[in-house]
Amino acid sequence: MATKRGMNVDLNSVFEGAASQFRNLNPNEPGQWPMLPKLMTWGGLALAMVVLGWFLLLSDAHGVLDGERSKEQALKTDYRGKLAQAVNLGELRKQKLQVEEYVTQLEKQLPGKAEMDALLSDINQAGIGRGLQFELFRPGSVVVKDYYAELPISIKVSGRYHDIGSFAADIANLSRIVTLHNLNIASAAKDAKSGDTGALAMEATARTYRYLDQAEVESQRAEKAKAAAKGKPAGASK
C-alpha cells in the first residue's frame, strides 16, 4: 500500500510540474518558454504544415496521379493493338500491296479527260450496233468529287425489248465504268413506216466517271484550303 501511495505522489508531481510550465506564458516571448511548451508548439506547427501542404500541394498531385491511372487501361489497350499489328506486320504489308493493286486496276477503268470523247462515242456505238434509235443523247454538267469527276448523260433510245436489254449489257461490259440510273421503259409510238408496234422506248441517265488530272487535284486542294480558312465547306460540283 505504501508503494502505490508513493507512485501516486510521483505522478501527481509530474503532472503538476508539466502543467506549471504552461502557466503565465508570454505569447510575445516564445523563446523564454519552458521546454515542454516549446516542443508541443513546434509539434503543433509541424502537424499544421503537413496538413496544409496536403491540401494545397499533395491534393493536386493526387488528382494528377488519379488521372494518369485512368489513362493506364487505355494505354494498355493501345499497346496490345499495336503489338498485334507489329506481329502481323508482314501480312499487313501484303494486304496493303493487294489493295494498292486493286485500286490501280479500278483507276485504269476510269478514263482521263482526253479519253471522254472516245467513251461517249463507244456508248453511242453500243446503241447503234444493237439497232436502236437514239432520240436523245445529251451529256450534262461535270460534277467534280474529291478524287474523280462524274459526267451524267441523258439518253433516250427506242427499239425491241431484247435489243434494249443487250444494249444495257454492252454498257455494263465496256472497258470503262458506265452505270445506268433512273431507267424508264415504256411502249414506243407505232412506227409509221413499218407498222411495228413491238418497239419500246427507254429513258435513262448514264453516268460515267473519270479521274482528275494533276491540275484539277491541285485546284481541289486549293479550294478546300480556301474554304477551310473561311470556315465554309468547299463546293462539290462545278
Stockholm file with secondary structure:
# STOCKHOLM 1.0

chainA/1-238         MATKRGMNVDLNSVFEGAASQFRNLNPNEPGQWPMLPKLMTWGGLALAMVVLGWFLLLSDAHGVLDGERSKEQALKTDYRGKLAQAVNLGELRKQKLQVEEYVTQLEKQLPGKAEMDALLSDINQAGIGRGLQFELFRPGSVVVKDYYAELPISIKVSGRYHDIGSFAADIANLSRIVTLHNLNIASAAKDAKSGDTGALAMEATARTYRYLDQAEVESQRAEKAKAAAKGKPAGASK
#=GR chainA/1-238 SS CHHHHHHHHHHHHHHHHHHHHTTTCCTTCGGGSCHHHHHHHHHHHHHHHHHHHIIIIIHHHHHHHHHHHHHHHHHHHHHHHHHHHHHTHHHHHHHHHHHHHHHHHHHHTSCCGGGHHHHHHHHHHHHHHTTCEEEEEEECCCEECSSEEEEEEEEEEEECHHHHHHHHHHHHTSSSCEEEEEEEEEECCCCTTTCCCCCEEEEEEEEEEEECCHHHHHHHHHHHHHHHHHTCCCCCCC
#=GC SS_cons         CHHHHHHHHHHHHHHHHHHHHTTTCCTTCGGGSCHHHHHHHHHHHHHHHHHHHIIIIIHHHHHHHHHHHHHHHHHHHHHHHHHHHHHTHHHHHHHHHHHHHHHHHHHHTSCCGGGHHHHHHHHHHHHHHTTCEEEEEEECCCEECSSEEEEEEEEEEEECHHHHHHHHHHHHTSSSCEEEEEEEEEECCCCTTTCCCCCEEEEEEEEEEEECCHHHHHHHHHHHHHHHHHTCCCCCCC
//
